Amino acid sequence: MKQIEAIIAWTPARWVELRPETAGQVVVLPVPDTDGAAKRYIMQAGACSPALAGLSEEARIARLFIDFQTIVVRDGIDPQTAHRAFLAIDEYRFRIAPDTEGAAFEDPPEED
């Protein structure tokens, strides 16, 4: 799914007492979140932010990787857990190192 169609929801690992059922977890959900799954998590980013749509493509992609860094470094989510969740976002898959598990090409290279 496209970044502007994705809600990133997580609960910092250190907040286990506040939300034990989702502490240390992150999910990427499509918009609209009709069943309210994002509400199970304390933090949200992505399409739930009205400012995202107003950003340039470059700024949105920067925001995506800043969110990833925040989730992992500040909030203690396991990097591989965050990576697996973020693979649902096209812009993430297309911009990570091509030899990373789950990476994809936006425009696949031509066969020689």
VMD Tcl script that draws the C-alpha trace (Angstrom):
set ca {
  {0.00 0.00 0.00}
  {1.10 3.57 -0.54}
  {2.44 5.53 2.41}
  {-0.43 8.04 2.28}
  {-2.85 5.10 2.65}
  {-1.06 3.54 5.64}
  {-1.52 4.08 9.37}
  {1.54 3.14 11.40}
  {0.50 2.25 14.95}
  {2.70 1.11 17.82}
  {3.08 1.00 21.57}
  {6.55 1.71 22.97}
  {8.13 -1.30 24.65}
  {8.60 0.65 27.90}
  {4.85 1.28 28.20}
  {4.01 -2.31 29.05}
  {2.03 -1.21 32.13}
  {-0.16 1.15 30.08}
  {-0.92 -1.21 27.20}
  {0.45 -4.70 27.90}
  {-1.36 -6.30 24.97}
  {0.47 -4.17 22.37}
  {3.68 -3.02 24.15}
  {6.68 -3.52 21.86}
  {4.51 -4.09 18.80}
  {3.99 -2.13 15.58}
  {1.46 -2.60 12.78}
  {0.77 -0.95 9.46}
  {-2.94 -0.71 8.69}
  {-4.82 0.54 5.62}
  {-6.96 3.65 5.66}
  {-9.76 3.67 6.57}
  {-9.26 1.75 9.80}
  {-12.90 0.64 9.87}
  {-12.54 -1.72 12.82}
  {-10.49 0.73 14.91}
  {-7.46 -1.56 15.23}
  {-5.08 1.42 15.50}
  {-6.75 2.47 18.74}
  {-5.26 -0.60 20.46}
  {-1.86 1.15 20.18}
  {-0.72 4.30 21.96}
  {1.19 5.97 19.12}
  {0.16 6.56 15.51}
  {1.80 8.07 12.44}
  {1.38 8.00 8.69}
  {-1.98 8.58 7.03}
  {-3.63 9.53 10.31}
  {-1.60 12.76 10.17}
  {-3.32 15.35 7.97}
  {0.05 17.04 7.36}
  {1.40 14.00 5.48}
  {-0.68 14.65 2.35}
  {0.66 18.20 2.10}
  {4.31 17.14 2.04}
  {6.39 16.65 -1.09}
  {7.20 13.06 -2.04}
  {10.76 13.50 -0.75}
  {9.53 14.90 2.57}
  {7.01 12.05 2.97}
  {9.74 9.47 2.40}
  {11.99 11.24 4.89}
  {9.10 11.23 7.37}
  {8.67 7.47 6.83}
  {12.28 6.73 7.73}
  {12.20 9.20 10.64}
  {9.14 7.36 11.96}
  {11.00 4.05 11.60}
  {13.99 5.42 13.51}
  {11.75 6.83 16.24}
  {9.90 3.55 16.65}
  {13.12 1.54 16.90}
  {15.52 3.85 18.74}
  {13.30 5.95 20.97}
  {10.47 3.49 21.58}
  {12.42 0.22 21.78}
  {10.59 -1.76 19.10}
  {12.74 -4.61 17.76}
  {14.23 -3.47 14.40}
  {13.20 -6.66 12.60}
  {9.66 -6.38 13.97}
  {9.46 -2.79 12.67}
  {11.02 -3.82 9.35}
  {8.49 -6.60 8.79}
  {5.60 -4.22 9.54}
  {6.99 -1.47 7.28}
  {7.28 -3.90 4.35}
  {3.55 -3.28 3.86}
  {4.45 0.25 2.66}
  {5.51 0.49 -0.99}
  {7.85 3.45 -0.52}
  {9.72 1.59 2.23}
  {10.16 -1.62 0.20}
  {11.36 0.35 -2.85}
  {13.98 2.35 -0.92}
  {15.64 -0.11 1.42}
  {18.83 -1.85 0.29}
  {17.94 -4.20 -2.58}
  {19.56 -7.20 -0.89}
  {17.41 -6.75 2.24}
  {14.71 -9.36 2.79}
  {11.43 -7.96 1.45}
  {12.99 -5.24 -0.73}
  {11.36 -4.55 -4.08}
  {12.02 -2.42 -7.11}
  {9.56 0.30 -8.09}
  {10.65 -0.18 -11.69}
  {12.15 -3.66 -11.95}
  {15.50 -3.68 -13.77}
  {15.44 -5.01 -17.29}
  {16.79 -8.49 -17.87}
  {20.06 -8.68 -19.83}
}
mol new
graphics top color blue
foreach p $ca { graphics top sphere $p radius 0.5 }
foreach p [lrange $ca 0 end-1] q [lrange $ca 1 end] { graphics top cylinder $p $q radius 0.2 }
display resetview
